[in-house]
Amino acid sequence: MSLTEENGLSTDQNRSPIQNRSLTLTAADSPVVDHGPVNTPPVPRVTQAPPPAAPAAPETAEEGGRRGVKLAKISRRGDRVFSGFAGGSGVLIVALVAFVGIFLIVIAAPSLAANTADFFTSREWTVSGDTLAFGIAGLLWTTVLSAALAMVIAVPIAIGVALCITQYVPRRLSNGLAFVVDLLAAVPSIIFGLWGITVLAPLLLPAQSWLSTNLGWFPLFAVGLSSGGTVFVASIVLAIMILPIITAISRDVFDQTPHDHIEAAWALGATRWEMIRTAVLPYGRTGVVSASMLGLGRALGETIAVMIILSTPAPGAAFNPSVFAGGETFASKIANAASEFDTPAKTGAYIAAGLVLFVITFVVNAIARTIADRGVRS
């Protein structure tokens, strides 16, 4: 008989399986027989947690609508308004340029038809009374010569200043230096003209004399005026005036050079100049060309400063292509004779000169835009 039968004990839920197994031993198998009751502590019942419920399927828009959920409506009104405003602005600019061109052509056409001189090759300018004999050869030469000389002076200096600000000067000083350069653009043209004729022109007379003496065999440096109202002085003033434009755009372009290009040049052991030559200048070449073309457009159309500085040659004087001679540009010619616009014929003659300046400026800016777009695509 087993121990459980002798003591009338039976396994219940308060006993563990190990305890039940030990109580089923026979008397022959156990050396010690204890017929007393066995007291065992209650074993806590372990309950298994229910499995997690599967996630509910998301509601569809139709189900949400049936339950009263309203979806937000996407409005395209802002996009349509902005698109219309941007497109209208572009069309307005094109219309303004076209209007200016048409206005100049309509006003200048009768005077050009009545002109008795060759408009492109003659230097004569007679618009008194009923006589119309005018040409733009002298005006075109002085305008292009002064603007080109200003570009030769301004572009290298502007590139050097832009590289100095972005690559050499510490950041805490570069912002102040850039601000000082940008302040030149805020100086009025009349201030530049007065400063050029009263201060700069006397200082440049020794340099003009030296160049005329040593390089006078070349037509551009032939002996000209003994006073300071020359194309040379006007070109230097123009160079100072366009310097902020070229410098600002070139500085912004150089400052956007990818750091990966710069770090790659440093990693290959390049010096600072080699890094600038191989990484910064190639990246900013298109921007520099565009900035130069914009500066050239400003130099071609400058009026007040050039009008104050240049000495007007006497009527019938011989043509002198030297930079040390006087002359008139398109803008200064129109500004000097603004009080003579008393008849449609006279007005049309000067408007014709303005039309040529408009075409030249338009072509220069178009070339700059083409070069910039080609650089972006490349």
C-alpha positions as CSV (number, residue, x, y, z in Angstrom):
1,M,0.0,0.0,0.0
2,S,1.2,3.4,-0.8
3,L,1.7,6.2,1.7
4,T,-1.1,8.1,0.3
5,E,-3.6,5.3,0.8
6,E,-2.5,4.7,4.4
7,N,-3.0,8.3,5.5
8,G,-6.0,8.9,3.4
9,L,-4.3,11.7,1.6
10,S,-5.0,12.6,-2.0
11,T,-3.4,15.0,-4.3
12,D,-5.2,18.2,-4.8
13,Q,-4.6,21.5,-6.6
14,N,-2.6,22.9,-3.6
15,R,0.2,20.3,-4.1
16,S,2.8,20.5,-6.7
17,P,3.5,17.6,-9.1
18,I,6.9,16.9,-7.3
19,Q,5.1,16.6,-4.0
20,N,2.5,14.2,-5.4
21,R,5.3,12.2,-7.0
22,S,7.1,11.9,-3.6
23,L,4.0,10.7,-1.8
24,T,3.4,7.8,-4.1
25,L,6.6,6.0,-3.0
26,T,6.0,2.6,-1.3
27,A,7.1,1.7,2.2
28,A,9.7,-0.7,0.9
29,D,11.3,2.0,-1.2
30,S,11.4,4.6,1.6
31,P,13.8,3.9,4.6
32,V,11.9,6.3,6.8
33,V,8.2,5.9,7.1
34,D,6.3,8.9,8.4
35,H,2.6,8.3,8.8
36,G,1.9,11.8,9.9
37,P,0.2,14.4,7.8
38,V,2.3,16.2,5.3
39,N,2.0,20.0,5.4
40,T,3.0,21.7,2.2
41,P,2.8,25.4,1.4
42,P,0.2,26.5,-1.1
43,V,1.5,26.9,-4.6
44,P,0.3,30.0,-6.4
45,R,-1.7,29.4,-9.5
46,V,-0.1,30.7,-12.7
47,T,-2.5,32.0,-15.2
48,Q,-1.5,32.5,-18.8
49,A,-2.1,36.0,-20.3
50,P,-4.4,36.1,-23.3
51,P,-2.8,36.6,-26.6
52,P,-2.7,40.2,-27.9
53,A,-5.5,41.2,-30.1
54,A,-4.8,41.8,-33.8
55,P,-4.6,45.5,-34.8
56,A,-7.8,46.8,-36.3
57,A,-7.8,47.5,-40.0
58,P,-7.6,51.3,-40.8
59,E,-10.8,53.0,-41.7
60,T,-11.3,53.9,-45.3
61,A,-12.4,57.3,-46.4
62,E,-15.9,56.0,-47.1
63,E,-16.2,54.4,-43.6
64,G,-14.9,57.6,-42.0
65,G,-17.4,59.6,-43.9
66,R,-20.2,57.4,-42.7
67,R,-19.0,58.0,-39.1
68,G,-19.0,61.8,-39.6
69,V,-15.2,62.4,-40.1
70,K,-14.6,65.2,-42.7
71,L,-11.4,65.3,-44.7
72,A,-9.6,68.6,-45.3
73,K,-9.9,70.0,-48.8
74,I,-6.7,70.8,-50.6
75,S,-6.8,74.2,-52.2
76,R,-4.7,75.3,-55.2
77,R,-5.7,78.9,-55.0
78,G,-2.4,80.1,-53.6
79,D,-0.5,78.3,-56.4
80,R,-2.7,79.8,-59.0
81,V,-2.4,83.3,-57.6
82,F,1.4,83.1,-57.3
83,S,1.8,81.5,-60.8
84,G,-0.4,84.3,-62.3
85,F,1.5,87.0,-60.5
86,A,4.9,85.6,-61.6
87,G,3.8,85.2,-65.2
88,G,2.2,88.6,-65.3
89,S,5.4,90.2,-63.9
90,G,7.5,88.6,-66.7
91,V,5.1,89.6,-69.4
92,L,5.1,93.2,-68.0
93,I,8.9,93.5,-68.2
94,V,8.9,92.2,-71.7
95,A,6.1,94.6,-72.6
96,L,8.0,97.6,-71.1
97,V,11.1,96.8,-73.1
98,A,9.1,96.4,-76.3
99,F,7.3,99.6,-75.6
100,V,10.5,101.5,-75.1
101,G,12.0,100.1,-78.4
102,I,8.8,100.9,-80.3
103,F,8.6,104.4,-78.9
104,L,12.2,105.2,-79.9
105,I,11.7,103.8,-83.4
106,V,8.5,105.7,-84.0
107,I,9.9,109.1,-82.8
108,A,13.3,108.7,-84.6
109,A,12.0,107.4,-87.9
110,P,10.9,110.8,-89.4
111,S,14.3,112.4,-88.5
112,L,16.2,109.5,-89.9
113,A,14.3,109.7,-93.1
114,A,15.1,113.4,-93.4
115,N,18.8,113.1,-92.4
116,T,21.2,114.3,-95.2
117,A,24.3,112.8,-93.6
118,D,25.4,109.2,-93.2
119,F,24.0,108.2,-89.8
120,F,26.6,105.6,-89.0
121,T,29.8,107.0,-90.4
122,S,29.4,110.8,-90.2
123,R,30.7,112.9,-87.2
124,E,28.6,115.9,-88.2
125,W,25.8,117.0,-85.9
126,T,23.6,119.8,-87.3
127,V,20.0,119.9,-86.3
128,S,19.3,123.6,-86.4
129,G,16.3,124.9,-88.3
130,D,15.1,122.6,-91.1
131,T,18.6,121.2,-91.7
132,L,19.1,117.6,-90.4
133,A,22.6,116.3,-90.9
134,F,23.7,114.1,-88.0
135,G,25.9,111.0,-87.5
136,I,26.9,108.9,-84.6
137,A,30.5,107.9,-85.5
138,G,32.1,110.2,-82.9
139,L,29.6,109.4,-80.2
140,L,29.9,105.7,-80.8
141,W,33.7,105.8,-80.6
142,T,33.8,107.8,-77.4
143,T,31.1,105.7,-75.7
144,V,32.8,102.4,-76.6
145,L,36.3,103.6,-75.8
146,S,35.5,105.0,-72.4
147,A,33.4,101.9,-71.4
148,A,36.0,99.5,-72.6
149,L,38.9,101.3,-70.8
150,A,36.7,101.3,-67.7
151,M,36.2,97.6,-68.0
152,V,40.0,97.0,-68.4
153,I,40.6,98.8,-65.2
154,A,37.6,97.6,-63.1
155,V,37.4,93.9,-63.8
156,P,40.8,92.8,-62.5
157,I,40.5,94.9,-59.4
158,A,36.9,93.6,-58.8
159,I,38.0,90.0,-59.1
160,G,41.0,90.6,-56.8
161,V,38.8,92.3,-54.2
162,A,36.2,89.5,-54.4
163,L,38.9,86.8,-53.9
164,C,40.5,88.8,-51.1
165,I,37.1,89.0,-49.3
166,T,36.2,85.3,-49.8
167,Q,39.5,83.5,-49.6
168,Y,42.1,85.5,-47.7
169,V,40.5,87.9,-45.2
170,P,39.1,86.4,-42.0
171,R,35.4,86.1,-41.8
172,R,35.1,88.7,-39.1
173,L,36.8,91.3,-41.3
174,S,35.4,90.3,-44.7
175,N,31.9,91.4,-43.9
176,G,33.1,94.9,-43.0
177,L,35.2,95.1,-46.1
178,A,32.4,94.0,-48.3
179,F,30.1,96.6,-46.8
180,V,32.7,99.4,-47.5
181,V,32.9,98.3,-51.2
182,D,29.1,98.1,-51.5
183,L,28.9,101.7,-50.2
184,L,30.5,102.9,-53.4
185,A,27.2,102.1,-55.2
186,A,25.4,104.5,-53.0
187,V,27.4,107.5,-54.1
188,P,25.4,109.7,-56.6
189,S,26.8,110.1,-60.1
190,I,27.0,113.8,-59.8
191,I,29.4,113.4,-56.8
192,F,31.6,111.2,-58.9
193,G,31.6,113.7,-61.7
194,L,32.5,116.7,-59.5
195,W,35.2,114.7,-57.7
196,G,36.6,113.5,-61.0
197,I,37.0,116.9,-62.7
198,T,38.1,118.8,-59.6
199,V,40.3,116.3,-57.7
200,L,41.2,113.3,-59.9
201,A,41.9,115.2,-63.2
202,P,44.7,117.4,-61.9
203,L,46.3,114.4,-60.3
204,L,46.4,112.5,-63.5
205,L,47.9,115.2,-65.7
206,P,51.5,114.1,-65.0
207,A,50.6,110.5,-65.9
208,Q,48.9,111.7,-69.1
209,S,51.9,113.7,-70.1
210,W,54.3,110.8,-69.5
211,L,52.2,108.3,-71.5
212,S,51.8,110.8,-74.4
213,T,55.6,111.4,-74.4
214,N,56.6,107.7,-74.3
215,L,53.7,106.1,-76.1
216,G,52.5,108.9,-78.3
217,W,53.3,107.0,-81.5
218,F,50.3,104.8,-80.7
219,P,47.0,106.5,-81.7
220,L,45.2,105.7,-78.4
221,F,48.0,107.6,-76.5
222,A,48.5,110.5,-78.8
223,V,48.8,114.0,-77.5
224,G,45.4,115.4,-76.7
225,L,44.0,118.0,-74.3
226,S,46.2,119.8,-71.8
227,S,43.2,120.0,-69.4
228,G,41.7,117.2,-67.4
229,G,38.4,116.7,-69.2
230,T,39.6,113.6,-71.2
231,V,38.3,110.2,-71.9
232,F,41.1,108.8,-69.7
233,V,39.7,110.6,-66.6
234,A,36.1,109.7,-67.4
235,S,37.1,106.0,-67.8
236,I,38.8,105.9,-64.4
237,V,35.7,107.4,-62.8
238,L,33.5,104.9,-64.7
239,A,35.7,102.1,-63.4
240,I,35.2,103.2,-59.8
241,M,31.4,103.5,-60.4
242,I,31.0,99.9,-61.8
243,L,33.5,98.4,-59.3
244,P,30.8,97.6,-56.7
245,I,28.5,95.8,-59.2
246,I,31.2,93.5,-60.5
247,T,32.7,92.9,-57.0
248,A,29.4,92.1,-55.3
249,I,28.3,89.5,-57.9
250,S,31.8,88.0,-58.2
251,R,32.0,87.8,-54.4
252,D,28.7,85.9,-54.1
253,V,29.7,83.5,-56.9
254,F,33.1,82.8,-55.3
255,D,31.5,82.3,-51.9
256,Q,29.3,79.6,-53.3
257,T,32.1,77.4,-54.5
258,P,31.4,73.8,-53.3
259,H,33.5,72.9,-50.3
260,D,34.1,69.5,-51.8
261,H,36.1,71.1,-54.6
262,I,38.1,73.2,-52.2
263,E,38.8,70.3,-49.9
264,A,39.8,68.1,-52.8
265,A,42.4,70.7,-53.9
266,W,43.8,70.9,-50.4
267,A,43.9,67.1,-50.2
268,L,46.0,67.0,-53.3
269,G,48.6,69.3,-51.8
270,A,47.6,72.5,-53.7
271,T,48.7,75.9,-52.4
272,R,46.2,78.6,-51.8
273,W,46.7,80.1,-55.3
274,E,46.5,76.7,-56.9
275,M,43.3,75.9,-55.0
276,I,41.8,79.3,-56.3
277,R,43.0,78.6,-59.8
278,T,41.7,75.1,-60.0
279,A,38.5,75.2,-57.9
280,V,37.3,78.8,-57.3
281,L,37.9,80.5,-60.6
282,P,36.5,77.8,-62.9
283,Y,33.4,77.6,-60.8
284,G,32.9,81.4,-60.8
285,R,33.9,82.1,-64.3
286,T,30.4,82.4,-65.6
287,G,29.3,84.7,-62.8
288,V,32.3,86.9,-63.3
289,V,31.5,87.3,-67.0
290,S,27.9,88.1,-66.3
291,A,28.9,90.6,-63.7
292,S,31.3,92.2,-66.2
293,M,28.6,92.5,-68.8
294,L,26.3,94.2,-66.3
295,G,29.0,96.6,-65.4
296,L,29.6,97.3,-69.0
297,G,26.0,98.2,-69.5
298,R,26.2,100.6,-66.6
299,A,29.3,102.2,-68.1
300,L,27.7,102.6,-71.5
301,G,24.7,104.4,-70.1
302,E,26.3,106.6,-67.5
303,T,25.3,110.2,-68.1
304,I,25.9,112.9,-65.4
305,A,29.4,112.0,-64.4
306,V,30.6,111.7,-68.0
307,M,28.8,114.9,-69.0
308,I,30.6,116.8,-66.2
309,I,34.0,115.4,-66.9
310,L,34.3,115.3,-70.7
311,S,35.3,118.4,-72.6
312,T,33.1,118.9,-75.6
313,P,35.2,119.3,-78.9
314,A,34.5,122.4,-81.0
315,P,32.3,122.0,-84.0
316,G,34.3,120.9,-87.1
317,A,37.4,119.9,-85.0
318,A,39.5,117.1,-86.3
319,F,38.8,113.7,-85.0
320,N,41.3,112.5,-82.3
321,P,41.0,108.8,-81.3
322,S,43.3,109.3,-78.3
323,V,42.1,108.6,-74.7
324,F,43.6,111.9,-73.8
325,A,41.2,113.8,-76.0
326,G,37.7,115.1,-75.2
327,G,34.5,113.9,-76.7
328,E,30.8,113.1,-76.1
329,T,29.0,109.9,-75.4
330,F,25.5,109.1,-76.4
331,A,24.2,109.8,-72.9
332,S,26.2,113.0,-72.4
333,K,25.2,114.3,-75.9
334,I,21.5,113.8,-75.2
335,A,21.8,115.3,-71.7
336,N,23.7,118.4,-72.9
337,A,21.1,119.1,-75.6
338,A,17.9,118.3,-73.6
339,S,16.9,122.0,-73.7
340,E,16.9,121.9,-77.5
341,F,14.0,119.5,-77.8
342,D,11.7,122.2,-79.2
343,T,10.8,120.6,-82.5
344,P,9.9,117.0,-83.4
345,A,12.8,117.0,-85.9
346,K,15.5,117.9,-83.3
347,T,13.9,115.5,-80.8
348,G,13.9,112.7,-83.3
349,A,17.7,113.2,-84.1
350,Y,18.6,112.8,-80.4
351,I,16.1,110.0,-80.0
352,A,17.8,108.2,-82.8
353,A,21.1,108.4,-80.9
354,G,19.3,107.1,-77.9
355,L,18.0,104.2,-80.0
356,V,21.5,103.1,-80.9
357,L,22.5,103.2,-77.2
358,F,19.4,101.2,-76.4
359,V,20.3,98.5,-78.9
360,I,24.0,98.4,-77.8
361,T,22.9,98.0,-74.1
362,F,20.3,95.4,-75.0
363,V,22.9,93.4,-77.0
364,V,25.4,93.5,-74.2
365,N,22.9,92.3,-71.6
366,A,21.7,89.6,-74.0
367,I,25.3,88.3,-74.4
368,A,25.7,88.3,-70.6
369,R,22.5,86.3,-70.2
370,T,23.6,83.8,-72.9
371,I,27.0,83.3,-71.3
372,A,25.4,82.8,-67.9
373,D,22.9,80.2,-69.2
374,R,25.7,78.3,-71.0
375,G,27.7,78.2,-67.9
376,V,24.8,76.8,-65.9
377,R,24.2,74.1,-68.4
378,S,27.8,73.1,-68.5
